Amino acid sequence: MTSTMSGPAAERLRKIAEAVREAGRLSVAELAELTETSEMTIRRDLEVLAEQGVIERYRGGARSLLLRGEEPPFALRAQDGTEAKRRIAAAVSALLADGESVVLDSGTTCLEVARAVEHRRLTVMPLSLHAANSLAGAADVRLLLPGGEPRPGELALTGPLTEASLASLRFDTAVIGCCGLTSADGLTAYDLADAAVKRAAVRAARRVVAVADAAKFSRTALAFVAAAGSLDVIVTDGSAPAEEIAAFRSAGVTVTTV
């Protein structure tokens, strides 16, 4: 059921999940009013979110299972803003020259990048099993796999084995995802272990390309990854806030909007 949700349905799920997380709990009637849909539709949506571990249902409503500083599950994020993520991924692919070595971060946007480069002649080290699986059958891609421990659901590789793999290599480009991205606080992540791997990837690359949809510019997560000025390129969608784009450009970062 979750895999087929896209467009308005995916946007509605995201809106419900965020509203319940902010409020702690909301009734079906309140959510129906918020999303301008029927209570029957809301009940179906709550079933989907309950299966994903985002909310817990009770008679007449739902309570959040996510704390304010926690990242929504991969399955929910994968449905959100897919068209924008695909445009971002296509722009990242265009930045890469044939023959480049690329370390590719975890996350839903980076998974779209993996799909966009499947037919490119590149050396790629993906930092998630989702991206590794996507690239496994790519005939022209030289696939390098790091060690590490996959996080449940996310399947991002973390830990000392992942960091050691990155420390032993030097890449032309690191494509880094994020949970938050602001000119003041830089690039941030919710998970401490994931942030450590991101920092190792940044250190291992000559060029750092950050990928972020517009929503990321309104967030600062707990774990610091990289300062604004240490990024070379940001690829985002056209609805990213103009003041943030201007601030990044003032810091010497090339910002591409798609």
Salt bridges, closest charged atoms under 4 A:
GLU11 OE2 - ARG14 NH2 2.26
GLU18 OE1 - ARG14 NH1 2.98
GLU18 OE2 - ARG219 NH2 3.73
GLU22 OE1 - ARG68 NH1 3.07
GLU39 OE1 - ARG43 NH2 3.42
ASP45 OD2 - ARG12 NE 2.47
GLU47 OE2 - ARG57 NH1 3.76
GLU56 OE1 - ARG63 NH1 3.13
GLU71 OE2 - ARG77 NH2 3.54
ASP80 OD1 - ARG14 NE 3.63
GLU83 OE2 - ARG86 NH1 2.90
ASP98 OD1 - ARG120 NH2 3.04
ASP98 OD2 - ARG121 NH2 3.34
GLU100 OE2 - ARG207 NH2 3.35
ASP105 OD2 - LYS198 NZ 2.42
GLU112 OE1 - ARG86 NE 3.84
GLU112 OE2 - ARG115 NH1 2.88
GLU154 OE2 - ARG77 NH2 2.62
ASP172 OD1 - ARG206 NH1 2.72
ASP191 OD1 - ARG151 NE 3.89
ASP194 OD2 - LYS198 NZ 3.46
ASP213 OD2 - LYS216 NZ 3.66
